[in-house]
Amino acid sequence: MSEYIIKIEPNHRPRLVECGELTLEYMQTMVEGPIEVTSLCRDLSCKYPELRMIVNEEGKLFDLHGNLIASIFHFVLRDAILGTALMVIADGEELRPMTEAEATDIRETIENCFNIEFEEGEEE
């Protein structure tokens, strides 16, 4: 059974990416540096309380590009999200990828509630 993360790159729409084991190294590679786990906006956190966004905690130091779409999903009003963001599931203290059913449901919610379509196709 496949598992997925949602990857949101600057200047791109969200994309479901098939993911094996979700390791710290994998997440750091995807966001290009140290990770920060953040909460999501009320529209998503009420329906999916276990859903989290992973971002680069030092985006400004690395001069990463602003990520408008990821910033829309962010919980607090602070600086915009910089660089690539990931959405994953918090299972207690651990982070894990989404099951196919979870990913499909979350994708449909984002597309319907936020009017943001996902990119199709495989990771480049």
PyMOL commands that set and color helices and strands:
alter all, ss='L'
color gray80, all
select helices_A, chain A and resi 24-31+42-45+68-73+100-114
alter helices_A, ss='H'
color red, helices_A
select strands_A, chain A and resi 3-8+15-18+35-38+51-56+85-91+94-96+98-99
alter strands_A, ss='S'
color yellow, strands_A
deselect
rebuild
show_as cartoon
